[in-house]
Amino acid sequence: MGDDWLCCSYYLRSQNRTRNNCLVINALVSEEANCLLGLSASELEEWAEEQGEQAFRGRQIYNWLYQKGVKNLGDITVLPKPWRMSLLEKGFEVGRLKEVKRLVSSDETMKLLLSTFDGEIIETVGIPTLKRLTVCVSSQIGCSMGCRFCATGKGGLQRSLKVHEIIDQVLSVRDAIGRRPSNVVFMGMGEPLLNIEAVLNSIRCLNNDLGIGQRRITISTVGVANTLPRLTELAKAHLESVQFTLAISLHAPNQKLRESLIPSAKTYPINELLKDCSHYFLSTGRRVSFEYILIGKINDQVYHAEELASLLKGLNSHVNLIAYNPIDEEEFTRPPKANILAFQETLERCGIPVSFRSSRGLDQNAACGQLRNQHAALN
């Protein structure tokens, strides 16, 4: 009887979890279907006609979405008020997120916390310079990859972001800083290749509707075995051409060290990863960038640089060196400046194109996911 009771109890809990998950999924599908942000001009024109209006109404909405950055359908005053009220009653909405926190560092880097319709929190960052404004966007809420140096993965994965939630991050930074973004990097929360459909559709929108060229867009990934080999095919199916930059988070010059930093590397050996990167270059003509976070006494020695140079020799690539941003959950340290210079000089001497990317926003929780985790702990 005890076993029967346990089985019954487990079944009921499983059913409840399944039912709750279905409710969440149905809510997400419904919410995405009613959001207009992310639709193209032609799609909005077609949608307007489906709603019984002329096509030019869709073009008006398009201009207000992408040029004016409207947040509520009710505020699109060029539309007839009765139709606006009707759309709101039907549950249609722009699809903008709510800003819940804003931090600005001494170097003017701005980090925003945005709340989704289901109460989740995502991070996005605006990085301004004299010539450009780069927006670092998230592709998921949380992350399942579990990289030890990243705060995002410490809480696991909640869900993937929808197209309108990705586009909103760029618009939110534009609104907050008052400048047109010039570059977008998918280097925020989440693994982009595990949400590749939404990411590629977002790139189409960023390119066609916000005027950000593909060559100014970067997808950063630790590598996903079943997706990276098909990335070119998937991208061509969503985009007319493949011009964005692919950045691989490598962070180690050998398989053993990489596995200790990136658990998912156990199922995707570094040699297979590099083979797929070579295929990507041959099929697109776009060289691959490799991101390498330098962690003090872990992967920042000259012999690590020599091993990395040997690993990448003959591959059309570029290495971006980044000094580690400390997070509370790990005892890793930033490398001394001398180690950074020696590492860079070693790669240059070995003929590997390399640059050092200075950290921004260090005085305002610069590490990805860190501000979100702290906000969650306080709420």
Secondary structure, 3 states (H helix, E strand, C coil): CHHHHHHHHHHHHHHHHHHHHHHHHHHHHHHHHCECCCCCHHHHHHHHHHCCCCHHHHHHHHHHHHCCCCCCHHHCCCCCHHHHHHHHHCCCECCCCEEEEEEECCCCCEEEEEECCCCCEEEEEEEECCCCEEEECCCEEECCCCCCCCCHHHHCEEEECCHHHHHHHHHHHHHHHCCCCCEEEECCCCCHHHHHHHHHHHHHHHHHCCCCCHHHEEEEECCCCCCHHHHHHHHHHHCCCCCCEEEEECCCCCHHHHHHHCHHHHHCCHHHHHHHHHHHHHHHCCCEEEEEEECCCCCCCHHHHHHHHHHHCCCCEEEEEEECCCCCCCCCCCCCHHHHHHHHHHHHHCCCCEEEECCCCCCCCCCCCHHHHHHHHHC
